[in-house]
Amino acid sequence: MPAPQPTLPWVSESRKITQGVRRPDGTGPHELEPGDHAKHKGQWFGRIPNGDLFLTANMANHSIEEHEDGTISVSPSILCDNSKEYWHGFLTRGVWREC
């Protein structure tokens, strides 16, 4: 019998919805992999889930709701960009959803 495949993180065929992974508090923004999010020095950061882009969102200007299951929801939407690329979407109960 084949070994079970990991379920996290998973990415939809269209790469529009990604199950995120909450990393332990104190994980630095530079340590995050695509789809990861963590609280570092009291501030939330998230690495956008598109592995082709190296963009990390600083969520200082967002409201963060921590749920009982350890997931988070962020509002309003997250817009992360540099001079060449951008990502716009939502993080709801630990799931990234691109606009």
Backbone hydrogen bonds in HBPLUS format (Angstrom, degrees):
<---DONOR---> <-ACCEPTOR-->    atom                        ^
c    i                          cat <-CA-CA->   ^        H-A-AA   ^      H-
h    n   atom  resd res      DA  || num        DHA   H-A  angle D-A-AA Bond
n    s   type  num  typ     dist DA aas  dist angle  dist       angle   num
A0019-GLN N   A0010-TRP O   3.18 MM   9  5.58 156.2  2.24 151.2 158.3     1
A0012-SER N   A0017-ILE O   3.12 MM   5  5.64 164.6  2.14 166.7 170.6     2
A0015-ARG N   A0012-SER O   2.90 MM   3  4.99 154.0  1.97 107.4 116.0     3
A0098-GLU N   A0016-LYS O   2.83 MM  82  5.11 171.1  1.84 158.6 161.7     4
A0018-THR N   A0096-TRP O   2.89 MM  78  5.05 160.0  1.93 143.3 149.4     5
A0096-TRP N   A0018-THR O   2.77 MM  78  5.05 156.2  1.83 166.8 161.9     6
A0020-GLY N   A0094-GLY O   2.69 MM  74  5.15 146.3  1.80 154.8 166.6     7
A0021-VAL N   A0035-GLY O   3.16 MM  14  6.21 149.6  2.26 122.7 127.9     8
A0037-HIS N   A0021-VAL O   3.01 MM  16  6.35 141.5  2.17 151.7 151.2     9
A0023-ARG N   A0037-HIS O   2.86 MM  14  6.04 164.3  1.89 157.8 163.2    10
A0027-THR N   A0024-PRO O   3.07 MM   3  5.91 151.5  2.15 146.5 147.8    11
A0026-GLY N   A0039-LYS O   2.68 MM  13  6.04 170.4  1.69 162.8 166.3    12
A0031-GLU N   A0028-GLY O   2.87 MM   3  5.29 157.1  1.92 116.1 123.9    13
A0032-LEU N   A0029-PRO O   3.36 MM   3  5.58 165.6  2.38 107.5 111.8    14
A0036-ASP N   A0033-GLU O   2.91 MM   3  5.47 164.9  1.93 145.4 147.5    15
A0035-GLY N   A0047-ARG O   2.92 MM  12  5.53 151.3  2.00 136.1 142.9    16
A0047-ARG N   A0036-ASP O   2.94 MM  11  5.57 157.4  1.99 152.7 160.1    17
A0038-ALA N   A0045-PHE O   3.00 MM   7  5.64 154.4  2.07 152.8 160.2    18
A0045-PHE N   A0038-ALA O   2.92 MM   7  5.64 154.8  1.99 160.9 168.8    19
A0040-HIS N   A0043-GLN O   2.67 MM   3  5.21 164.5  1.69 156.9 153.2    20
A0043-GLN N   A0040-HIS O   3.03 MM   3  5.21 163.2  2.05 111.3 116.5    21
A0059-MET N   A0044-TRP O   3.03 MM  15  5.46 164.7  2.05 148.7 151.1    22
A0046-GLY N   A0057-ALA O   2.94 MM  11  5.09 150.4  2.03 140.1 148.5    23
A0057-ALA N   A0046-GLY O   2.64 MM  11  5.09 162.4  1.67 164.9 160.1    24
A0048-ILE N   A0055-LEU O   3.05 MM   7  5.95 154.7  2.12 156.8 164.8    25
A0053-LEU N   A0050-ASN O   3.06 MM   3  5.81 163.3  2.09 123.8 128.4    26
A0062-HIS N   A0059-MET O   3.20 MM   3  5.29 152.2  2.28 116.6 114.8    27
A0063-SER N   A0075-SER O   2.68 MM  12  5.26 166.6  1.70 175.3 172.0    28
A0075-SER N   A0063-SER O   2.97 MM  12  5.26 154.2  2.04 148.0 155.0    29
A0065-GLU N   A0073-SER O   2.86 MM   8  5.15 165.9  1.88 153.5 158.2    30
A0073-SER N   A0065-GLU O   2.93 MM   8  5.15 145.4  2.05 139.4 150.4    31
A0067-HIS N   A0071-THR O   2.85 MM   4  5.42 174.5  1.85 161.4 163.0    32
A0070-GLY N   A0067-HIS O   2.93 MM   3  5.44 163.0  1.96 122.0 124.6    33
A0094-GLY N   A0072-ILE O   2.95 MM  22  5.41 145.1  2.07 161.2 150.4    34
A0074-VAL N   A0091-LEU O   2.83 MM  17  5.50 154.9  1.89 168.3 171.0    35
A0078-ILE N   A0089-GLY O   2.69 MM  11  5.37 163.0  1.71 164.1 167.1    36
A0089-GLY N   A0078-ILE O   2.94 MM  11  5.37 155.6  2.00 147.6 155.7    37
A0080-CYS N   A0087-TRP O   2.86 MM   7  5.28 169.2  1.88 161.8 165.5    38
A0087-TRP N   A0080-CYS O   2.75 MM   7  5.28 144.7  1.87 152.3 163.7    39
A0082-ASN N   A0085-GLU O   2.96 MM   3  5.60 156.9  2.01 157.8 161.0    40
A0099-CYS N   A0088-HIS O   2.83 MM  11  5.78 177.9  1.83 144.1 144.4    41
A0090-PHE N   A0097-ARG O   2.81 MM   7  5.14 155.8  1.87 141.6 148.8    42
A0097-ARG N   A0090-PHE O   2.82 MM   7  5.14 156.3  1.87 147.0 151.7    43
A0092-THR N   A0095-VAL O   2.93 MM   3  5.22 161.0  1.97 146.0 143.2    44
A0095-VAL N   A0092-THR O   2.97 MM   3  5.22 163.3  2.00 112.5 118.1    45
